[in-house]
Amino acid sequence: MIFEEKKLSFVHKVLFPKTMLFGEKGEALLKTLYTGQIYLFISESFYKTHLNDSWINGKFLGKVVYSKEPTKEDIDDFAKEIKKAKPRFVTAIGGGSVMDLAKLSRGRENITFIVMPTTLGSGAEVSQHAVFTDKGAKKSLSSALFLPDLVIVNPKHFDSLTREQIVLQSIDGVAHALESLVSKMSHQFSDDFALRAIQIFHCSFRDLQAGKDIRDEVSNFHRASILSGLAQSSVGVGLAHALAHVLGPLAGIPHAEAVAMFLFDVLEINLRQTGVYKKMYSATGISFEDFLDGLRFFYQKMEPRRLVLKKDQDIKELAQKVRREVNFFTNPYLPNISEIIGIIEKHL
């Protein structure tokens, strides 16, 4: 990189992976690579459904089958293994957690990084951010080195997702679009990605309201999530993610579900306190209210989770942690402690 990354932290920018391939031919090219040069991270769910795949069962330099959000301990262990193994490729096949684990474990710039997403919404395949837990607290790191050299998107891998998975994973992508659009770091080019993602999501929501099957919209949800992932990678997200990062691990709630839990509260408080969503209508002709109506319809059949915290948990202390979380500071409105406590208590 020409400039040190810290010098680019507050410069308007857009970051991209080097190459993206689409369809089954892209995956076929991946499987021409010699497994003896690859350190593979793969989600447990995908691995179990592809036990008969001869390439996945090949003799890799290392193979990690993973089923949780990355922890600092695991990252440190796998980083040591990769340093010792000296692979030519680090490859991640799975959802956001598996891709983040690979990003954080890879370490060296001269190892080619390949990802193939098997879930919707996270945008991790196009993002410079990676999230992990350390002693029960969720943390994130950002680096251009986390961007893949090659992204392979094969939509057939979304066929096995349940309706609940489609909804929750897609809402994470919706949150990336809405929060990056009004981020304090947003700029014209990040807005272009976020607004196009919003248009695609909105059209799909209207189709669903008209009776279309949700599975017919999966490819659109993923396309929109890639665009919103590019936006959030460049300008960050906001309060919904700050709340999810602090409270999700404490309550044992997966990331996408935690974001969905708080998103409507955050949209409501931002709308009430600011006029930031007006640019959605001026740029797309879609009113924020119409979009929110479609989003509520999309989410309406989901059974809402409750926050289950320890009996002696200090809610005020949690609210203070939310206000210190990095994504809090890019939200267009910075709620006070009492307002954050009010959001948390709604879900207890």
N, C-alpha and C positions, 0 to 999 in steps of 0.2 A: 504494500500500500504506500502511496506517495506521502501522505500525511499521517501522523500519529492519530490513532482513533480518538483519543481524548480531545484532540483539537477539532474533531468533527461533531462532537456531542451536541452542540447547539447550532449547527449549520443545517439549513434546509437541504434535504437530500432524499434520494430514493435508492434503495439497495435491492439488487436482484441476484438470484442464483445464476450460475453461468449458463446452464443449458437445461431445457425442459423437453421431455419426450412424452408423447401421448399415445395411448392405445396398447394393444397386445404386442405390437412389433417392438415397442420400446422395452417391454419386459423381456421379450425374447433376446434382445441385444444384451441386457443385463446378464442373462443366463449363459452367454457365451464367454463370460469372464471366468478365469480359472479360480476355483474356490480356494485353492491353496495360497492365494495372494490376498484373501479377503478376511477381515474380522467383521463378523455379522452380528447385528442386534436385531432381534425379531420379536414381535409381540406374541405372547403365549396363545392368544385366541387364534391368530392367523396360523401359527405353527401347527396347532392341533388340527386345523381343517386342511392342512396341506402336507400331511404325513407321507403321502404317496408321491410327493414331488421329489424327483431324484436330485435336482439341483439343490434344493433346500436341505436335503439329507447328505449333501456332499461333505468332503473332508476340508472344512474351513480351518484357517489359522486359529480362529477362535469363534465360538458361537454362543451368544447370550440370549436365552429365551426369557423374556421379561414381562411382568404383569402388574406393575405398580408405578407410581410416580417416582422419578429418580431421587435417590438420597445421596448426600455428600459422601457417605461411606462407600456406597457402590461405585460412585464416579471415581473416587480415588483408587479403588481396587482395579477397576477396568482400565483406567489410565495407565497404571503400572504394567498391566498385562499387554496393552497395546504397545507401549514403549519397548517392552521386551520382545514382542512378536515381530515388530517392524513390518506390518502389512503394507501392501501397495494401495489397498482400498479399505475404507471403513464404510459399511453399508447398513442402513437402517430400514427395516420393513415393518410398518405398524402405524400407530397413532402418534399424537404429539409427545407423549411421555417417552416412547422408545426413540423418537427422533431427537428429543432433547438430551436423553441419556447419551446417545452417540455423539452429539455435538460437544457435550461437556467432557466426554472421555477421550475424544480423538486427539486433542492436544496439539499436534504438529501440523503446520501449514502444508507440508509437502506430502501428506497422505490424501489421496483423492477421496472425496466424501460424496456418497451416493445415497439418495433416499427414495423410497417408494411408499407413499401414504396409503393406508387401508381404512382410514376413517375420514369423516367430513369435519370441516369447521375449524380445526386448530390453526391452520395456516402455517404450521411449524415448518413445512417443506419450503417456504419462501421467506422465512423470518430470521432475523439476526438475533432474536431473543431465545433464551433457554431458561426453563424454570426447574427448580429442584427444591427438596426439603432438607433442612439442616436442624437437627434437634427439635423436630416438630414444627419448625417455622418455614414457611415457603419463601424462597428467595429467587431472584432472577439475575442473569448476567446477559450482557449484550456484546456482540463482536461481529464484525464482518466475516471473521473466520468461521462463524457458525453457519454461514450461507452455503448450501450444497454446491458442489461442482456439477452435479447432475441430479435432476428430479425426474422420476418416471411416474406418470399418472396413468393407471389402467382402471377405468371405471368399473370393470367387472368385479373388482374387489369390494365394491360397495353393495353388491347384490344381497349379501347375507345379513346386512344391518336390519335390526328390528325397527318398527315405527318409532319406539321410544328413543333408540339410539340416533335415528335420523333427526328427530326433533331437537334433542339436547345438543348434539354435535353441531347442527346447523345454527342454533341460537348463539353458540360461541362465535361463529362466523358473523352473525348479525351484530353481535356486541362489538366485534372488532371494527366493523364498518361504521356503526353509529358513534362509538367512542373516539375513533381516530378522526372522524369528520369534524368533531368539535374539540379535539385536543388542542391545548395551548401551543403545541408544536406544529399544528397542521399548516399546510401550504397548498398552493394551487395544484401541484402534481399529486400529492397524497389525496387531496379531495377528489381528483379525477378517478382514482381507483375506488375510493370509498363510495362515491356517488354511483358509479356504474354497478358496484356490488349491490347497493340499495335498490337500484332499478330492477336488477335480476331477482332479488329476493321478493320485491313487491309484486312483480308479475307472477311469480310462483305462488305467492300467498293468494292472489286473486284467482288463479286457476284452481287452487284447493277449495276456495270458497264456492267456486262454480261446480264443484263435485269431482274434480280430477283426482286420480290416485296419487298418493304421496310418492310412490316409487318412480312415477314418471318425472318427478322433479329433482331426483337425486343428483343427476349430472349438473343441473343448474345450480343447486345448492353448493356443490363442490367448486364449480367455476366461480361463483360469487365469493366463496370463502378464500380462494386463491387471491382474488383481487383485494379483498379486505385484509388478508394476511400481508400483502405488499404494503398496504397503507399503515397498518399497525406496526409493522417492522420498522417503518421510517419515522413515525411520529408518536408511537406509543398509544396507550388506551386511557382508561380513566377509573372512576370510582367503583364501578361494578367489579372490575378486576381487582382493585385494592381490597374490597370487602371479601371477595372470593379467596384471595391469596391468604388473608389473615384467618378467616373463619372456616373455610373449607377443610383444611387439615385438622383443626381442632374438633370438628364435628364428624370427621370421616366421610365427607361428601366429595365426590370426584369433581375435578375442575369445571367441566362444562356445566354440570348440574348446579354447582355453586354460583357460577356466573348467571345462569338462567334465574336462579332464586332472587338475585338482587337487581337484575337489569331493569325491571319495570319500576322499582323504587327510584333508581338513579335517573332514569329518563324523566320521571315525574318531577323530581326535585330540580333537575337541570332546566326543564321546561318552565317550571314555576319561577325560577330565579334569574333566568337569562333568556335571550332571544336567539340563541345560537342555532337553533334548528331551522330558522327562516331560510338559510342558504340551501337547504334541501329542496324546498319548493321553488325557489328562484332558479335553481340549476336543472331541476328534473320535472317540475310541474306536479310532483308528489307532495301532498301536504303531510306534515309530521303526524297529524291525527289519523289520516287514512292509512299511513304505514303502520302506525301503532295498532289500529283496528285489525289489520291483516295479521300482525304478529300475535296479537291476543288470540285470534281464531286458530292460528297455527299451534299455539301452546295450550289451548283450552282443555284438551283431554288428558293432559299430564297430571298425575297425582302429585301435588306440591309436597316437598319434603319440609320437615321442621328442623330447626337447629337444636341439637341435643348437646348441651354443654355441661361441664362439671358443676355441681351444685354450688361450689364456692367460687365459681368463675366471676371475676370482677368485670362487669360489662363496660364500665368506664375505662378500664385499662385496655380492653379490646378496642374501644373506639379510638383511644390514643394511638394504638398500634396501626389502625387503619389510616390515621392522619399522618403517620410516618412512612407508610408504604409508598414506594416510588411512583406508582400509577396514580396515587391521590393527587399529586402536584400538577398533572397534565389535565385533570378534569376542569371543565370551564367554570364550575362553581365549587368553592371549597367549603363544604358544610362544617358547622361547628360541632363540638363534642355532643351536645344535646341532640342535634339532628341525626348524627350517626347512631347514637344510642336508640333513637326512635326507630330507625331502619332495622337495627338488629333485633329489637324487642318485638317487632311485627312478626318475626319468623321463629320465635321461641315457642 
